[in-house]
């Protein structure tokens, strides 16, 4: 509970600002972005007396208090040229208390923001290089406490480095030289409208659905990366049409994919209502492994415009950026989005049907053998999301991470298959999505939902005991993943000694050697052991994460030597001998394993209809 004085300030702020807080000016000088510095000046309507300014903490889509307050520096607050002392709240580190002087009608806040160098994390990670930058407005502003973000009006100005081009969904009032003046908007819209900019920049028109235009803005560290292979570019154009076929309407004025390709920024995707902030390595779409592994990123973030932004769990619809979010329905917010993004990827021809099945097999196999299933139910991975996003990779198999993404895929695939079976092929999950996420469309809107709303929507599509179906899978501590969608969809999970093309792509792209299905360990190409499976051959032999492989069967470690040695275990009479370095100590570990390589695949079950192929078939004739 907050201390009493803070509670009094909240009441005062809400009273003094009222329903119309005036327009807040935020001017950002980004000409030092290549040096990772942003300079901000804000003019905030005020009245004399106590006032609290907040830095956004809970960032929509990041599901945690990820606002990078430690990168706000040089803060100075004044009114009509007179300095005002500020004091950070001792409990809420994102709150600054001030007293506006007599006669004050505005206060001015001047500060800088440092874009970090670390490439981990989400938007609080590295976002600028000498060639490009991504502007997340929540990092560059303060807002008055006590007023919902929908009721706060902001007018933003941005100065960009000379000759840099840019893209954003935020409506523009006018441009002059290197300065952009945006139309006034709510704080909600401003924070929901990132901007990408850079010197190697390309914009591709992806087509219209009715009168609604879609754009792909590519921002890269070099010109070559902006030239996507024609098949990928066409796939993104197909995506626009295929998503429209699922949902039937669009809740945005226009849509902008902001695709940043750099090895020196954080890599992730973050959804927004009328855009998405998508960041990958510079050659992600130029190399074959990257093309396969990352093909689903933009489809996933695009789906979020409907599932996540328009329809959002009530616990994630907080009204401002200071109230904690509740993630218990992330298996819908992220899980359903993951499923729809995955099936949209082959529907849009961004990957082949075979590549989709291979990737689904890997996903299902990892979940089916995850030892953490025995103690942590799926619903807890959603509730604890804000902790798990930052969890370490050691013993990840035992810990369980944000499994509501891949396991959500399995649950919603099973629901899709069941709807098709129960309706005798007349309905599918597409019908649920069209009803639940559709409507008249147009400008951005927010319609929160609860668990009961999801159940009611499914029952309206196809009557069934969906409440029990969902709760059983959310609370289960079964050692096995819910594979009903795969099995009833006409396929079965199997293992062979030969890797699929997607298994090879994942290993090449991640620079890992994935032996989790055989030895029970994941190894970097430099020999570092990333993770071990609890109860697997490696862990039972005494191997732990962070140890480093030095030799395999007395021969110097290389990825090839390790792979070949595991392959030879089927005919070896003795154990596999590994020399490891753990800290300052060396040890020889003998692993009693004779199963050879094991890679997951989906095998056709001809005794059942092939619903999986129907699910991923394109809906738009091309």
C-alpha positions in Angstrom: 0.0 0.0 0.0 1.3 3.5 -0.9 2.1 5.9 2.0 -0.7 8.3 2.9 0.9 11.4 1.5 1.1 9.8 -2.0 -2.5 8.9 -1.9 -3.4 12.6 -1.2 -1.3 13.7 -4.2 -3.2 11.3 -6.5 -6.5 12.9 -5.5 -5.1 16.4 -6.0 -3.7 15.6 -9.4 -6.9 14.2 -10.6 -8.8 17.2 -9.3 -6.5 19.9 -10.6 -6.1 18.4 -14.0 -9.7 17.3 -14.3 -11.2 15.6 -17.4 -9.4 18.0 -19.7 -5.7 18.4 -18.8 -5.0 20.6 -21.8 -2.4 19.6 -24.4 1.0 18.4 -23.2 3.9 19.3 -25.5 6.8 16.9 -26.0 9.7 17.9 -28.2 12.3 15.3 -28.9 15.6 16.1 -30.5 16.9 12.8 -31.9 19.9 14.3 -33.9 22.2 12.6 -31.4 20.5 9.2 -31.8 23.6 7.8 -33.6 25.4 8.5 -30.3 22.5 6.9 -28.4 21.2 10.1 -26.8 17.8 11.7 -27.1 17.1 15.2 -25.8 13.5 15.9 -24.5 11.7 19.1 -23.5 8.1 18.9 -22.2 5.6 21.6 -21.4 2.9 20.3 -19.1 -0.3 22.2 -18.1 -0.3 22.7 -14.3 -1.8 24.6 -11.4 0.0 25.8 -8.3 0.5 23.2 -5.7 1.6 19.6 -5.4 1.9 17.5 -8.6 3.3 14.1 -9.4 4.8 13.2 -12.8 5.1 9.5 -13.8 7.5 7.8 -16.1 5.7 4.9 -17.9 6.5 1.6 -16.2 4.1 -1.1 -17.3 4.5 -1.1 -21.1 1.6 -2.7 -23.1 2.7 -5.8 -24.9 5.8 -6.4 -22.7 3.6 -7.8 -19.8 5.9 -6.4 -17.1 7.3 -3.2 -15.5 9.9 -2.8 -18.2 10.0 1.0 -18.5 13.7 1.9 -18.5 13.6 4.5 -15.8 17.4 4.2 -15.1 18.1 5.6 -18.6 16.2 8.8 -17.9 19.0 11.3 -17.0 19.6 15.0 -16.5 16.1 15.7 -15.3 15.4 19.4 -14.6 11.9 20.8 -13.9 11.0 24.5 -14.0 8.2 27.0 -14.5 8.6 30.2 -16.4 12.4 29.9 -16.1 12.4 29.2 -12.3 13.8 25.9 -11.3 11.5 23.6 -9.3 12.9 20.9 -7.0 11.8 17.4 -7.6 11.8 14.4 -5.3 11.5 10.7 -6.4 8.9 8.7 -4.5 10.6 6.3 -2.1 8.3 3.5 -3.1 7.4 4.1 -6.7 10.7 4.7 -8.4 8.9 6.0 -11.5 7.2 8.9 -9.7 8.6 12.4 -9.3 6.9 14.8 -6.8 7.0 18.6 -7.4 5.3 21.7 -6.1 4.2 24.1 -8.9 4.8 27.7 -7.8 2.1 30.3 -7.4 0.9 31.6 -10.7 2.1 28.7 -12.6 0.1 27.5 -15.6 2.7 25.1 -17.0 5.8 23.3 -15.8 8.7 22.4 -18.1 10.6 19.2 -17.9 14.0 18.8 -19.6 15.8 15.5 -19.6 17.9 13.1 -21.8 17.3 9.5 -22.6 20.2 7.1 -23.1 19.6 4.3 -25.5 21.5 1.2 -24.1 24.0 -0.9 -25.9 22.8 -4.3 -24.6 20.9 -6.3 -27.2 18.8 -8.2 -24.6 15.3 -7.3 -23.5 12.5 -5.7 -25.4 12.1 -2.0 -26.2 14.3 -1.1 -23.3 17.2 -2.9 -25.0 19.5 -1.4 -27.7 17.4 0.6 -30.1 19.9 2.8 -31.9 23.1 2.4 -34.0 25.0 4.9 -36.1 22.7 4.1 -39.0 19.3 3.8 -37.5 17.0 4.2 -34.4 13.6 3.1 -33.2 11.7 5.7 -31.1 9.5 4.3 -28.4 7.6 7.3 -27.1 7.0 5.9 -23.6 10.7 6.2 -23.0 10.8 9.9 -23.9 8.0 11.4 -21.8 6.4 11.9 -18.4 2.7 12.1 -17.6 0.6 13.6 -14.8 -0.6 11.2 -12.2 -4.3 10.6 -11.7 -5.6 10.9 -15.3 -6.2 7.9 -17.5 -4.0 7.8 -20.6 -7.0 8.1 -22.9 -7.8 11.5 -21.4 -4.3 13.0 -21.7 -3.6 14.9 -24.9 -0.1 15.1 -26.3 1.4 17.0 -29.2 4.7 15.5 -30.2 7.5 17.0 -32.3 10.6 15.1 -33.5 13.8 16.3 -35.0 15.6 13.5 -36.9 19.2 13.3 -38.0 19.9 15.0 -41.3 18.8 12.9 -44.4 17.3 10.1 -42.3 14.0 8.8 -43.5 11.3 7.4 -41.2 8.0 5.5 -40.9 5.2 5.5 -38.3 1.5 5.1 -37.9 1.3 8.4 -35.8 -0.6 10.9 -38.0 1.6 13.9 -39.1 0.5 17.5 -39.1 3.4 18.9 -41.1 7.1 18.5 -41.9 9.8 21.1 -42.2 13.4 20.1 -42.9 14.4 17.6 -40.4 11.5 18.4 -38.0 8.2 16.5 -37.9 5.1 17.9 -36.1 2.6 15.2 -35.3 -1.1 15.7 -34.9 -2.3 15.9 -31.3 -3.3 12.5 -29.9 -4.1 10.8 -26.7 -1.2 9.5 -24.6 -2.5 6.0 -25.4 -2.2 6.6 -29.1 1.2 8.2 -28.8 2.7 5.4 -26.7 1.1 2.9 -29.2 2.8 4.5 -32.2 6.6 3.9 -32.4 8.7 5.4 -35.1 11.6 3.9 -37.0 14.2 6.0 -38.8 17.6 5.6 -40.5 19.8 6.3 -43.4 19.3 2.9 -45.1 15.5 2.9 -45.3 12.9 1.5 -47.7 9.1 1.6 -47.7 7.1 -1.0 -49.5 3.3 -0.7 -50.1 1.7 -4.0 -49.2 -1.7 -3.2 -50.7 -5.1 -2.2 -49.5 -8.0 -4.0 -48.1 -10.9 -1.8 -49.2 -9.5 1.7 -48.5 -7.1 0.6 -45.7 -3.4 0.8 -46.8 -0.6 -1.3 -45.4 3.1 -0.5 -45.4 6.3 -2.3 -44.7 9.1 0.1 -43.5 12.5 -1.6 -43.6 15.3 0.1 -41.5 18.7 -1.6 -41.7 22.4 -1.1 -41.0 23.1 -1.5 -44.7 21.3 -1.2 -48.0 21.5 -4.9 -48.9 19.3 -5.9 -46.1 16.5 -3.6 -47.3 16.2 -5.6 -50.5 14.0 -8.5 -49.4 13.8 -11.6 -51.6 10.8 -11.2 -53.9 9.1 -14.3 -52.4 9.3 -12.8 -48.9 7.9 -9.4 -50.1 5.0 -11.2 -51.8 4.4 -13.3 -48.7 3.9 -10.1 -46.7 1.4 -8.9 -49.3 -0.4 -12.2 -49.0 -0.4 -11.8 -45.2 -2.5 -8.7 -45.4 -5.2 -10.5 -47.4 -5.1 -13.7 -45.4 -5.4 -11.9 -42.1 -8.4 -10.1 -43.4 -10.0 -13.4 -44.5 -9.8 -14.6 -40.8 -11.1 -11.5 -39.0 -13.4 -10.0 -41.6 -12.7 -6.4 -40.5 -9.8 -4.2 -39.4 -9.5 -1.9 -36.4 -7.0 0.6 -37.7 -6.9 3.5 -40.1 -3.8 2.1 -41.8 -1.1 -0.4 -40.7 2.7 -0.1 -40.6 5.2 -2.9 -40.1 8.4 -1.3 -38.7 11.0 -3.9 -39.6 14.5 -3.1 -38.2 17.3 -5.3 -39.4 20.5 -4.9 -37.4 22.9 -7.1 -35.3 23.2 -4.2 -32.8 19.7 -3.7 -31.5 17.5 -5.9 -29.3 15.7 -8.6 -31.3 12.0 -9.0 -30.7 8.5 -8.2 -31.9 6.2 -5.8 -30.1 2.6 -5.3 -31.1 0.8 -2.0 -31.5 -2.7 -1.3 -32.8 -1.8 0.3 -36.1 1.8 -0.9 -36.3 4.4 -3.4 -35.0 8.0 -2.9 -33.9 9.8 -5.9 -35.4 13.6 -6.2 -34.9 15.8 -9.0 -36.3 19.4 -9.5 -37.3 20.6 -7.8 -40.4 20.6 -10.9 -42.6 17.5 -12.5 -41.1 15.7 -12.6 -44.4 18.7 -13.0 -46.6 20.0 -16.3 -45.2 17.9 -19.4 -45.6 17.9 -20.4 -41.9 16.8 -16.9 -40.8 14.1 -16.9 -43.5 12.6 -20.2 -42.1 13.0 -19.5 -38.4 11.8 -15.8 -38.4 9.0 -16.1 -41.1 6.3 -16.1 -38.4 7.3 -12.9 -36.6 5.4 -10.4 -38.6 2.3 -12.6 -38.9 2.3 -12.9 -35.1 2.6 -9.2 -34.4 0.0 -8.4 -37.1 -2.6 -10.7 -35.5 -2.1 -8.7 -32.3 -3.8 -5.8 -33.8 -7.0 -7.8 -33.4 -6.1 -10.2 -30.5 -4.2 -8.1 -28.0 -4.9 -4.5 -29.0 -8.6 -4.5 -30.0 -9.6 -7.5 -27.8 -7.5 -7.6 -24.6 -7.8 -9.4 -21.3 -9.3 -7.2 -18.6 -6.3 -7.7 -16.4 -4.0 -6.2 -19.1 -6.4 -3.2 -19.7 -5.2 -1.0 -16.9 -5.9 2.6 -18.1 -2.4 3.9 -17.5 1.2 2.8 -17.3 1.6 2.7 -13.5 -1.0 0.0 -12.5 0.3 -3.6 -12.5 -1.0 -5.9 -15.2 -2.4 -9.3 -14.5 -1.4 -11.9 -17.1 -3.6 -14.9 -16.3 -5.1 -14.8 -19.8 -1.9 -14.6 -21.7 -2.6 -18.1 -23.1 -5.3 -16.2 -25.1 -3.5 -12.9 -25.7 -0.2 -14.6 -26.8 -1.2 -18.2 -27.2 -4.0 -17.7 -29.6 -1.9 -15.0 -31.4 0.9 -17.5 -31.7 -1.4 -20.1 -33.2 -3.0 -17.7 -35.7 0.4 -16.3 -36.6 1.8 -19.8 -37.2 -1.1 -20.9 -39.5 -1.0 -17.5 -41.3 2.6 -18.1 -42.2 2.0 -21.0 -44.6 -1.3 -19.6 -45.7 0.7 -16.5 -46.9 3.3 -18.8 -48.5 6.0 -17.4 -46.2 6.9 -21.1 -45.4 5.8 -24.3 -47.0 3.2 -26.7 -45.4 6.1 -29.2 -44.8 8.1 -26.5 -43.0 5.1 -25.6 -40.9 4.6 -29.3 -39.8 8.3 -29.6 -39.1 8.3 -26.6 -36.9 5.1 -27.8 -35.1 6.8 -31.1 -34.4 9.8 -29.4 -32.8 7.4 -27.2 -30.7 5.3 -30.2 -29.6 8.3 -32.4 -28.8 9.9 -29.8 -26.6 6.7 -29.3 -24.6 6.0 -33.0 -24.4 9.4 -33.7 -22.8 9.6 -30.6 -20.6 10.3 -31.8 -17.0 8.9 -28.6 -15.5 5.4 -29.7 -16.6 5.3 -32.0 -13.5 5.2 -29.0 -11.1 4.2 -25.9 -12.9 0.8 -25.8 -14.7 0.5 -23.7 -17.8 -1.7 -21.0 -16.1 1.2 -20.2 -13.7 3.5 -19.5 -16.6 1.0 -16.8 -17.6 0.5 -15.4 -14.1 4.3 -15.2 -13.6 5.0 -13.8 -17.1 6.7 -10.7 -15.7 9.2 -12.9 -14.0 9.7 -15.5 -16.7 10.6 -13.1 -19.5 13.8 -12.4 -17.7 14.5 -15.9 -16.4 17.9 -17.5 -17.1 18.4 -20.2 -19.6 20.0 -22.7 -17.2 17.6 -25.5 -16.2 15.0 -23.8 -18.3 13.6 -27.3 -19.1 12.9 -27.7 -15.4 11.8 -24.2 -14.6 9.4 -23.7 -17.6 9.3 -20.3 -19.2 6.7 -18.4 -21.2 5.2 -21.7 -22.4 1.8 -20.0 -23.0 3.1 -19.1 -26.5 3.9 -22.6 -27.8 1.5 -24.5 -25.6 -1.2 -22.0 -26.5 -0.6 -23.0 -30.1 -1.3 -26.7 -29.2 -4.4 -25.8 -27.2 -5.9 -23.6 -29.9 -5.0 -26.1 -32.6 -6.9 -28.7 -30.6 -9.9 -26.4 -30.3 -9.8 -25.7 -34.0 -9.8 -29.4 -34.8 -12.6 -30.1 -32.4 -14.8 -27.3 -33.8 -14.3 -28.7 -37.3 -15.1 -32.3 -36.1 -18.1 -31.3 -34.0 -19.6 -29.1 -36.8 -18.9 -31.7 -39.4 -16.7 -29.3 -41.3 -19.0 -26.4 -41.4 -17.2 -24.3 -38.7 -13.6 -23.6 -37.6 -11.7 -21.4 -35.2 -11.7 -18.8 -38.0 -15.4 -18.4 -37.3 -14.7 -17.7 -33.6 -12.1 -15.2 -34.5 -14.4 -13.4 -37.0 -17.1 -13.1 -34.4 -15.0 -12.4 -31.3 -12.4 -10.0 -33.0 -14.4 -8.7 -35.9 -17.2 -6.2 -35.9 -17.6 -3.0 -37.9 -13.9 -2.1 -37.8 -12.4 1.4 -38.5 -10.4 3.4 -36.0 -8.6 1.7 -33.1 -10.7 0.7 -30.2 -10.4 -1.5 -27.1 -12.8 -4.2 -26.0 -11.6 -6.1 -22.9 -12.6 -9.7 -22.2 -12.7 -12.3 -19.4 -12.3 -16.1 -19.3 -16.1 -16.3 -19.4 -16.2 -14.2 -22.5 -13.8 -16.6 -24.3 -16.0 -19.6 -23.3 -19.2 -17.8 -24.4 -17.6 -16.9 -27.8 -16.5 -20.5 -28.4 -19.9 -21.8 -27.4 -21.6 -19.4 -29.8 -19.3 -20.8 -32.6 -19.8 -24.5 -31.6 -21.6 -25.7 -28.4 -19.3 -27.8 -26.2 -18.1 -27.8 -22.6 -15.3 -25.3 -23.4 -14.8 -24.2 -19.8 -13.8 -27.7 -18.8 -11.7 -28.2 -21.9 -9.7 -25.1 -21.2 -9.4 -25.4 -17.4 -8.2 -29.0 -17.7 -5.3 -28.0 -20.0 -4.5 -24.8 -18.0 -4.2 -26.6 -14.6 -2.7 -29.9 -15.8 0.6 -31.1 -14.4 0.6 -34.1 -16.8 4.1 -35.1 -18.0 2.9 -34.8 -21.6 1.8 -31.9 -23.7 -1.8 -31.6 -25.1 -1.2 -33.2 -28.5 -4.9 -33.8 -29.3 -4.9 -31.2 -32.1 -2.1 -33.0 -33.9 -3.4 -36.5 -33.4 -7.0 -35.7 -34.2 -5.8 -33.6 -37.1 -4.5 -36.6 -38.9 -0.8 -36.7 -37.7 1.3 -38.1 -35.0 4.6 -37.1 -33.3 7.5 -39.4 -34.1 11.3 -39.3 -33.8 14.0 -40.4 -36.3 17.7 -40.1 -36.5 17.5 -37.6 -39.3 16.9 -33.9 -38.6 14.3 -32.1 -40.6 15.1 -29.0 -42.6 13.6 -26.9 -39.8 15.7 -28.6 -37.1 18.8 -27.8 -39.2 17.6 -24.2 -39.7 17.0 -23.7 -35.9 20.4 -25.0 -35.0 22.2 -22.9 -37.7 20.3 -19.8 -36.8 20.7 -20.1 -33.1 24.3 -21.5 -33.3 23.3 -24.3 -31.0 23.5 -28.1 -31.1 20.2 -29.3 -29.9 20.6 -32.7 -28.3 17.7 -32.4 -25.9 15.8 -35.3 -27.4 18.8 -37.6 -27.2 21.5 -36.8 -24.6 19.2 -34.3 -23.0 21.3 -31.2 -23.4 21.6 -28.0 -25.4 25.1 -26.9 -26.4 26.5 -23.7 -28.0 28.8 -24.0 -31.0 31.7 -23.0 -28.7 30.9 -26.0 -26.4 29.1 -24.2 -23.6 26.3 -26.2 -22.2 23.2 -24.0 -22.2 20.7 -26.4 -20.6 20.2 -30.0 -19.5 17.0 -32.0 -19.2 16.3 -33.1 -15.6 16.5 -36.9 -15.6 18.1 -37.0 -19.0 21.2 -39.0 -19.7 23.5 -36.0 -19.5 22.1 -34.7 -16.2 22.1 -38.2 -14.7 25.7 -38.5 -15.6 26.5 -35.3 -13.7 26.5 -32.6 -16.4 25.2 -29.2 -15.4 24.5 -26.0 -17.4 27.4 -23.5 -17.9 30.0 -26.3 -18.1 32.0 -26.3 -21.3 32.8 -29.2 -23.5 36.5 -29.6 -24.2 36.8 -33.0 -25.7 34.5 -35.8 -27.0 35.8 -39.4 -26.7 39.3 -37.9 -26.0 39.2 -35.8 -29.2 39.0 -32.0 -29.2 35.4 -30.8 -29.2 33.9 -29.4 -32.4 30.2 -29.3 -33.3 30.8 -32.0 -36.0 32.7 -34.2 -33.6 29.9 -34.1 -31.0 27.2 -34.8 -33.5 29.1 -37.7 -35.1 29.9 -39.2 -31.6 26.2 -39.1 -30.6 25.3 -40.8 -33.9 27.8 -43.6 -33.2 26.3 -44.3 -29.8 23.9 -46.8 -31.4 26.8 -49.2 -32.1 29.2 -48.2 -29.3 29.9 -50.8 -26.7 31.0 -48.2 -24.0 29.7 -44.9 -22.7 30.1 -41.6 -24.4 33.1 -39.9 -22.8 33.1 -36.1 -22.4 35.8 -33.9 -21.0 34.3 -30.8 -19.4 35.6 -27.6 -17.8 33.3 -26.2 -15.1 34.7 -23.0 -13.6 38.4 -23.7 -12.9 38.1 -27.5 -12.8 38.2 -30.2 -15.4 36.4 -33.6 -15.2 35.7 -36.6 -17.4 32.0 -37.5 -17.6 30.8 -40.9 -19.0 27.3 -40.8 -20.3 25.7 -44.2 -20.6 23.6 -43.5 -23.7 23.1 -45.7 -26.8 20.1 -44.2 -28.6 21.8 -42.2 -31.3 20.2 -39.0 -32.6 16.5 -38.3 -32.1 14.7 -35.6 -34.0 11.0 -34.9 -34.0 8.8 -35.2 -37.0 5.1 -35.3 -37.8 4.0 -38.5 -39.5 0.7 -38.8 -41.4 -1.9 -41.0 -39.7 -4.0 -42.2 -42.6 -6.7 -43.5 -40.3 -7.9 -40.0 -39.7 -8.9 -37.0 -42.0 -6.0 -34.6 -42.7 -7.5 -31.6 -40.9 -4.1 -30.0 -40.4 -3.5 -29.5 -44.1 -7.0 -28.0 -44.4 -6.2 -25.6 -41.5 -3.1 -24.1 -43.2 -4.5 -24.0 -46.7 -4.7 -20.4 -48.1 -8.1 -18.8 -47.9 -7.4 -16.3 -50.7 -7.1 -17.7 -54.2 -3.9 -16.6 -55.9 
